[in-house]
Amino acid sequence: MGGNNKGSRRRFGAVRKLPSGRFQARYQGPDGQEYTAPQTFATKTDAEKWLSKAEAEVLQQEWTNPDAGKVLFSDYAATWLTERTLRPKTEQLYEGLLRLHINPTFGECMLTEITSRQVRVWHTGLTKHGLGASTIAKAYRLLRGILNTAVDDELIKKNPCKIKKAGVERPEERPVLTVPEVFRLADAMPPCFRALVLLATFGSMRWGELAALRKNHLDLDARTVRIAVAVSEMKTGELLTGPPKSDAGTRTVNLPEVITGELAWHVQRFSEKRHDGLVFVGEKGAQLRRSNFSRVWAKALKKAGLPKIHIHDLRHTGNTLAALTGATLKELMARMGHASTKAAVIYLHGSKERDREIADGLGKIVEKGLRPKGEEGDDGSAGVLVPTA
């Protein structure tokens, strides 16, 4: 490509001086079209350096059409959503994150205009405005995921989301009930929900799994519950029933014998009558809704003298108790319905009560180790030398 009498001929591209005194760089792309640098340069040398980088990208086949990324982020994000097969609840989450937390900042920006600095400022702003840490992490992961696809589509060269660990959720420590507290809460519930509390805890079941549970998925003789479906309650009030979030979510969980009698009594008295009827229904016989159940839940917590916990904390309690039995990581994953080890590992540390037992055990070892040589302990065992510095 040639320049004019004001330009400088090069093997690749051209540089010309503008009336303003600054320099403009232009080149012909692999597609045969002419492209101009997005900015002008203070010196001719700076313009030539820019052209050299552009040439290297072409030669190394790393060149992307600089005009291709001139797409509004909001438009690209909307297309990104439609191109994915998402569960209704996930799609609802993503739409909310875009509308409330991402598009207000980036929606009117071209993809090529989004910089790492803008992402950092946006991320800091979310934190300063008091948004929950979990929501911030989800919003960042969604932004990063959309822009990763833009890189794959060759609309931008690099993803500007470079904040280390910004997408990692660090949920606050959830409360763990004691076994007496679980049964106290069950006693405080209306009779039709007593078994729900026990199954949520000792069957490690999610709310959506409990709300969708069918009688033919319970085998009380074998002491098992088959989890194959779950209900999602949309913001519109629509209830959607489908398979669990992952293949691992479809599972069979063995139940302790202590609650099978409670479940048998519940099924006989409160469940729908048909063979595949719902195990748990509302007080008026309708399908369970979290929005209605929350009032019953709050009243029972107050009656049982328990703090304001979430129903999901029953599953957390059950998982913690299961870990205390000595269950392996793989066994916990299967029981919880998780495909990754991340969630299951949390429970391997045990509860505060178990940690106290461990500490007491360590104390006994220390006491034994500090006894003078030849002195027997209470158990008749010989002492050991007192450690010296």
Backbone torsions as a table, in degrees:
resi	resn	phi	psi	omega
1	MET	NA	134.2	-177.5
2	GLY	-98.6	161.7	175.1
3	GLY	-100.1	-154.2	175.3
4	ASN	-126.6	-168.2	-175.4
5	ASN	-68.7	-11.5	177.1
6	LYS	-98.5	-2.9	-174.3
7	GLY	-102.4	179.3	179.2
8	SER	-124.4	119.7	-178.1
9	ARG	-73.7	136.0	178.3
10	ARG	-134.5	165.9	176.2
11	ARG	-64.3	-34.2	178.3
12	PHE	-129.9	119.4	176.0
13	GLY	73.8	-173.3	-178.2
14	ALA	-150.0	152.0	176.9
15	VAL	-122.0	133.6	175.9
16	ARG	-134.5	151.3	179.9
17	LYS	-90.9	132.1	-178.4
18	LEU	-90.1	161.7	177.8
19	PRO	-55.8	-25.8	-180.0
20	SER	-73.9	-12.8	-177.0
21	GLY	97.9	-10.6	177.9
22	ARG	-88.2	171.6	-174.4
23	PHE	-116.8	142.4	-179.2
24	GLN	-114.8	138.4	178.7
25	ALA	-114.0	135.0	178.3
26	ARG	-135.9	154.4	177.4
27	TYR	-156.6	165.2	176.4
28	GLN	-101.4	124.0	-177.4
29	GLY	-78.2	170.4	178.5
30	PRO	-58.5	-21.6	-180.0
31	ASP	-87.1	3.8	178.2
32	GLY	85.4	-3.2	179.9
33	GLN	-90.7	153.1	179.5
34	GLU	-91.4	135.2	-179.6
35	TYR	-126.8	145.4	179.9
36	THR	-114.5	140.2	177.6
37	ALA	-55.9	142.5	-177.1
38	PRO	-68.5	-11.5	178.1
39	GLN	-138.5	160.3	173.8
40	THR	-94.3	168.8	-172.8
41	PHE	-124.3	149.3	-178.5
42	ALA	-72.3	-31.1	-178.3
43	THR	-130.1	159.5	177.6
44	LYS	-65.1	-36.5	179.8
45	THR	-61.3	-41.9	178.5
46	ASP	-62.6	-40.8	179.1
47	ALA	-64.3	-40.4	-179.4
48	GLU	-68.6	-35.2	177.0
49	LYS	-63.4	-40.3	179.9
50	TRP	-63.6	-42.4	178.8
51	LEU	-64.1	-37.0	179.0
52	SER	-62.5	-38.8	177.6
53	LYS	-66.8	-41.2	178.8
54	ALA	-62.8	-40.8	179.3
55	GLU	-64.1	-42.0	179.8
56	ALA	-61.4	-40.0	178.6
57	GLU	-62.6	-39.7	179.3
58	VAL	-65.7	-47.0	-177.7
59	LEU	-65.2	-34.9	-178.5
60	GLN	-90.3	6.9	-180.0
61	GLN	57.4	36.9	177.0
62	GLU	-110.9	8.1	-177.0
63	TRP	-73.7	137.9	172.4
64	THR	-124.0	146.8	180.0
65	ASN	-63.6	114.7	-177.1
66	PRO	-65.3	-18.7	179.1
67	ASP	-87.2	-17.4	-176.3
68	ALA	-64.1	-32.9	-178.4
69	GLY	-83.4	6.7	178.3
70	LYS	-84.1	61.7	-180.0
71	VAL	-126.2	136.0	178.2
72	LEU	-61.7	135.3	179.7
73	PHE	-56.8	-42.5	-177.8
74	SER	-60.5	-39.0	179.1
75	ASP	-68.2	-43.8	-178.7
76	TYR	-65.7	-41.0	-179.8
77	ALA	-64.1	-38.6	179.1
78	ALA	-64.0	-42.2	177.3
79	THR	-65.6	-40.9	179.1
80	TRP	-55.5	-42.4	-179.7
81	LEU	-65.5	-42.8	-177.1
82	THR	-68.7	-23.0	-178.1
83	GLU	-84.9	1.4	-177.2
84	ARG	-117.8	144.6	175.6
85	THR	-91.9	102.3	-175.6
86	LEU	-116.5	149.1	172.1
87	ARG	-65.1	145.7	-177.6
88	PRO	-51.7	-40.2	-179.0
89	LYS	-66.5	-39.4	179.1
90	THR	-68.0	-42.6	178.4
91	GLU	-61.1	-40.7	177.6
92	GLN	-62.7	-41.9	178.4
93	LEU	-61.2	-49.4	-177.9
94	TYR	-62.4	-41.8	179.4
95	GLU	-62.1	-40.5	178.5
96	GLY	-66.2	-42.6	179.0
97	LEU	-62.6	-42.2	178.9
98	LEU	-65.0	-47.8	-174.8
99	ARG	-66.8	-41.5	-173.3
100	LEU	-90.6	-34.6	-167.9
101	HIS	-122.9	-19.0	-175.5
102	ILE	-110.1	-52.5	-178.1
103	ASN	-62.8	-32.4	176.9
104	PRO	-57.1	-26.7	179.3
105	THR	-98.5	-44.8	-171.4
106	PHE	-108.8	-8.2	-173.1
107	GLY	-55.3	-39.7	-177.4
108	GLU	-95.7	8.3	177.3
109	CYS	-90.3	144.0	169.2
110	MET	-71.5	149.9	179.4
111	LEU	-53.9	-39.9	-177.8
112	THR	-71.3	-14.3	-177.0
113	GLU	-88.6	-15.5	-176.2
114	ILE	-76.4	122.0	-177.1
115	THR	-111.2	164.1	177.5
116	SER	-61.8	-35.7	179.4
117	ARG	-65.7	-41.6	177.9
118	GLN	-61.1	-40.2	179.4
119	VAL	-64.4	-42.5	179.3
120	ARG	-62.8	-45.0	-179.6
121	VAL	-62.7	-42.5	178.3
122	TRP	-61.7	-45.9	-178.1
123	HIS	-63.8	-42.2	178.3
124	THR	-64.1	-39.3	179.9
125	GLY	-62.4	-40.0	178.1
126	LEU	-61.0	-40.5	180.0
127	THR	-66.6	-44.3	-177.9
128	LYS	-65.5	-28.9	-179.3
129	HIS	-85.2	7.8	172.0
130	GLY	79.9	17.0	177.5
131	LEU	-67.7	143.7	-178.1
132	GLY	-60.1	145.4	-177.5
133	ALA	-59.0	-37.8	-179.3
134	SER	-66.5	-42.1	179.5
135	THR	-66.0	-40.0	178.3
136	ILE	-61.4	-44.3	179.6
137	ALA	-63.1	-41.3	178.9
138	LYS	-64.4	-42.8	179.8
139	ALA	-63.5	-42.1	179.5
140	TYR	-64.7	-43.4	179.7
141	ARG	-62.2	-38.7	179.7
142	LEU	-66.7	-45.9	177.7
143	LEU	-59.0	-46.6	-179.8
144	ARG	-62.4	-40.7	179.9
145	GLY	-64.6	-41.9	178.6
146	ILE	-64.3	-44.1	-178.6
147	LEU	-72.9	-27.0	172.5
148	ASN	-62.0	-40.5	178.0
149	THR	-66.4	-36.1	177.3
150	ALA	-62.9	-34.5	175.2
151	VAL	-66.9	-45.0	179.0
152	ASP	-61.5	-34.5	179.3
153	ASP	-80.4	1.3	179.6
154	GLU	60.5	35.6	175.9
155	LEU	-92.7	-30.2	174.4
156	ILE	-134.0	157.0	-176.3
157	LYS	-80.7	-42.4	-176.5
158	LYS	-137.3	153.0	176.4
159	ASN	-81.3	123.1	-179.5
160	PRO	-75.7	-4.4	178.7
161	CYS	-82.5	100.2	-174.3
162	LYS	-127.6	17.1	-178.3
163	ILE	-79.9	117.6	-176.1
164	LYS	-62.9	131.1	174.6
165	LYS	62.1	14.0	-180.0
166	ALA	-67.4	-24.2	-179.4
167	GLY	-91.5	2.9	-178.5
168	VAL	-87.9	124.0	178.0
169	GLU	-85.1	135.2	177.2
170	ARG	-123.1	77.2	-176.9
171	PRO	-62.8	147.2	-179.7
172	GLU	-67.6	154.8	-179.4
173	GLU	-60.8	123.4	-179.2
174	ARG	-85.3	148.1	179.4
175	PRO	-70.2	148.7	176.7
176	VAL	-119.9	123.6	179.3
177	LEU	-81.3	153.1	170.9
178	THR	-79.8	164.8	178.3
179	VAL	-60.2	-45.0	176.6
180	PRO	-59.3	-36.0	179.3
181	GLU	-66.9	-37.2	177.9
182	VAL	-60.6	-46.5	-177.9
183	PHE	-72.7	-29.8	175.6
184	ARG	-65.5	-39.3	177.6
185	LEU	-67.4	-41.8	178.4
186	ALA	-60.2	-40.2	178.7
187	ASP	-65.7	-31.0	-177.2
188	ALA	-80.0	-14.5	-179.8
189	MET	-78.6	157.0	169.0
190	PRO	-56.8	147.1	-175.9
191	PRO	-50.7	-32.4	-177.3
192	CYS	-73.5	-7.8	-179.9
193	PHE	-117.1	0.5	-179.2
194	ARG	-60.0	-48.0	-178.0
195	ALA	-66.8	-28.9	178.3
196	LEU	-62.1	-43.1	178.6
197	VAL	-61.7	-43.4	-177.8
198	LEU	-69.3	-39.7	-179.6
199	LEU	-72.2	-36.4	176.6
200	ALA	-60.2	-37.8	-177.3
201	THR	-80.0	-59.0	-170.6
202	PHE	-87.4	-3.5	173.0
203	GLY	-110.2	1.6	179.1
204	SER	50.2	49.7	-175.2
205	MET	-106.3	145.3	176.6
206	ARG	-81.3	161.8	179.2
207	TRP	-56.9	-49.7	-177.6
208	GLY	-61.0	-31.3	178.4
209	GLU	-73.2	-37.0	177.6
210	LEU	-67.6	-43.0	-177.3
211	ALA	-66.6	-24.5	-177.6
212	ALA	-100.9	-4.4	-172.8
213	LEU	-62.7	133.2	-179.9
214	ARG	-108.1	152.5	-178.0
215	LYS	-58.7	-37.6	-177.9
216	ASN	-74.2	-0.1	174.2
217	HIS	-97.5	-1.5	176.4
218	LEU	-102.7	131.1	172.9
219	ASP	-127.2	90.7	-173.4
220	LEU	-73.4	-23.9	175.5
221	ASP	-67.8	-40.3	178.7
222	ALA	-86.5	-6.5	-178.0
223	ARG	58.8	48.6	179.2
224	THR	-132.1	156.0	171.7
225	VAL	-129.2	129.3	179.1
226	ARG	-95.7	120.3	-179.8
227	ILE	-104.0	108.6	-174.8
228	ALA	-128.2	-14.5	-179.5
229	VAL	-139.5	161.2	177.8
230	ALA	-147.6	152.2	179.3
231	VAL	-107.5	135.9	173.3
232	SER	-115.0	132.0	178.2
233	GLU	-101.8	113.6	-177.8
234	MET	-79.2	163.6	179.0
235	LYS	-62.6	-24.9	178.0
236	THR	-74.9	-10.7	-176.7
237	GLY	97.4	-8.0	-179.7
238	GLU	-69.7	137.5	176.7
239	LEU	-102.6	123.2	-178.9
240	LEU	-116.2	124.9	179.8
241	THR	-106.1	131.8	-179.4
242	GLY	-160.4	-175.8	179.0
243	PRO	-68.5	161.5	175.5
244	PRO	-57.4	167.3	-173.7
245	LYS	-59.7	-30.5	-178.8
246	SER	-139.0	167.8	177.4
247	ASP	-60.3	-34.0	-179.8
248	ALA	-67.4	-24.2	179.4
249	GLY	-67.2	-25.4	174.6
250	THR	-80.9	114.7	-169.8
251	ARG	-158.1	166.5	172.7
252	THR	-116.5	125.8	-176.7
253	VAL	-112.7	130.4	175.1
254	ASN	-80.6	141.2	-175.0
255	LEU	-111.6	146.1	175.6
256	PRO	-68.5	144.5	-176.2
257	GLU	-60.8	-26.9	-174.9
258	VAL	-63.5	-20.7	-178.8
259	ILE	-107.9	-5.8	-177.1
260	THR	-67.0	-34.6	176.8
261	GLY	-64.2	-40.0	177.6
262	GLU	-62.6	-41.3	-179.3
263	LEU	-67.8	-40.2	179.3
264	ALA	-62.1	-43.0	178.9
265	TRP	-63.8	-41.7	179.9
266	HIS	-63.2	-48.7	-178.1
267	VAL	-58.8	-42.5	-178.4
268	GLN	-66.2	-33.1	-171.8
269	ARG	-101.0	-34.9	-169.2
270	PHE	-119.2	-23.3	-175.3
271	SER	-71.9	162.1	174.4
272	GLU	-61.7	148.1	-169.0
273	LYS	-75.2	-32.1	-176.1
274	ARG	-67.7	160.5	-173.8
275	HIS	-57.2	-39.1	-179.2
276	ASP	-104.6	25.5	-179.8
277	GLY	-70.5	164.4	178.8
278	LEU	-67.9	138.5	178.1
279	VAL	-73.5	-43.5	-177.8
280	PHE	-116.1	129.4	175.0
281	VAL	-132.3	169.1	179.2
282	GLY	-69.6	173.5	-177.1
283	GLU	-62.4	-22.6	179.1
284	LYS	-103.6	10.1	175.0
285	GLY	92.0	-1.4	179.9
286	ALA	-84.3	165.6	178.7
287	GLN	-62.9	143.2	-177.3
288	LEU	-61.4	137.8	173.0
289	ARG	-127.5	132.9	-179.7
290	ARG	-59.3	-38.7	-177.3
291	SER	-60.5	-35.7	178.0
292	ASN	-82.6	-38.0	-177.5
293	PHE	-65.9	-27.8	-176.2
294	SER	-59.1	-33.0	178.9
295	ARG	-69.1	-42.5	177.6
296	VAL	-63.6	-41.1	-179.0
297	TRP	-61.8	-48.0	-178.2
298	ALA	-62.3	-40.4	179.9
299	LYS	-65.5	-39.3	-179.7
300	ALA	-68.9	-39.6	178.2
301	LEU	-58.9	-44.1	-179.4
302	LYS	-64.8	-42.2	179.6
303	LYS	-64.6	-35.4	-178.6
304	ALA	-84.2	-5.2	-179.9
305	GLY	70.5	32.7	-178.7
306	LEU	-107.1	154.1	178.6
307	PRO	-68.4	171.8	-179.3
308	LYS	-75.3	93.1	178.4
309	ILE	-108.6	167.0	177.7
310	HIS	-95.5	156.1	178.3
311	ILE	-62.7	-27.5	178.0
312	HIS	-63.9	-21.2	179.5
313	ASP	-68.5	-18.6	174.5
314	LEU	-67.8	-43.9	176.4
315	ARG	-62.4	-40.8	178.7
316	HIS	-61.8	-41.2	177.7
317	THR	-62.5	-46.3	179.6
318	GLY	-61.3	-40.7	178.3
319	ASN	-63.7	-40.0	179.9
320	THR	-65.4	-43.7	178.8
321	LEU	-64.2	-38.2	178.6
322	ALA	-62.5	-38.4	179.1
323	ALA	-64.9	-33.3	-179.1
324	LEU	-69.6	-16.8	178.1
325	THR	-76.4	-8.0	-177.7
326	GLY	95.7	14.3	179.2
327	ALA	-59.4	143.8	178.4
328	THR	-78.5	169.1	178.7
329	LEU	-58.8	-44.4	-179.1
330	LYS	-64.2	-39.5	179.0
331	GLU	-65.9	-40.3	177.8
332	LEU	-64.8	-42.4	179.3
333	MET	-59.3	-43.7	-179.4
334	ALA	-65.4	-42.6	-178.5
335	ARG	-67.9	-38.9	-177.6
336	MET	-80.1	-21.7	-177.9
337	GLY	81.8	37.2	179.9
338	HIS	-112.3	137.6	179.0
339	ALA	-86.3	-24.7	-179.3
340	SER	-106.7	161.2	-178.4
341	THR	-81.2	-14.2	-170.7
342	LYS	-52.9	-51.0	-176.6
343	ALA	-72.3	-40.4	-176.3
344	ALA	-64.8	-34.9	-178.6
345	VAL	-59.0	-31.2	-178.1
346	ILE	-55.9	-36.8	-172.7
347	TYR	-83.5	-11.3	-177.4
348	LEU	-72.0	-16.0	179.4
349	HIS	-76.4	-12.2	178.7
350	GLY	79.7	-179.9	-178.9
351	SER	-95.0	174.1	-179.4
352	LYS	-63.6	-35.4	179.8
353	GLU	-64.5	-42.8	179.3
354	ARG	-66.2	-38.1	178.9
355	ASP	-63.7	-36.0	176.9
356	ARG	-65.6	-40.0	177.6
357	GLU	-61.6	-41.4	178.7
358	ILE	-62.9	-43.6	-179.8
359	ALA	-62.6	-41.3	178.6
360	ASP	-63.9	-39.2	177.8
361	GLY	-63.7	-40.9	176.9
362	LEU	-62.4	-38.5	179.4
363	GLY	-61.1	-39.8	179.1
364	LYS	-66.1	-37.6	178.1
365	ILE	-63.7	-42.2	179.8
366	VAL	-64.1	-45.2	-179.9
367	GLU	-59.6	-42.8	179.7
368	LYS	-64.6	-38.9	-178.2
369	GLY	-70.7	-21.8	-178.6
370	LEU	-92.0	-4.9	179.6
371	ARG	-69.1	142.5	177.0
372	PRO	-59.8	150.1	-179.9
373	LYS	-58.9	133.7	177.9
374	GLY	94.1	-18.2	-179.4
375	GLU	-82.3	129.6	-178.8
376	GLU	-88.6	147.1	177.3
377	GLY	-83.8	-177.0	-178.5
378	ASP	-63.6	-24.9	-178.5
379	ASP	-90.5	6.1	178.4
380	GLY	85.8	-0.1	-178.8
381	SER	-80.2	153.0	179.9
382	ALA	-73.0	148.4	177.0
383	GLY	-80.2	-179.6	178.6
384	VAL	-130.0	168.3	178.2
385	LEU	-60.2	142.9	173.9
386	VAL	-70.1	125.9	179.4
387	PRO	-61.7	141.4	175.5
388	THR	-115.1	159.0	-178.2
389	ALA	-69.1	NA	NA
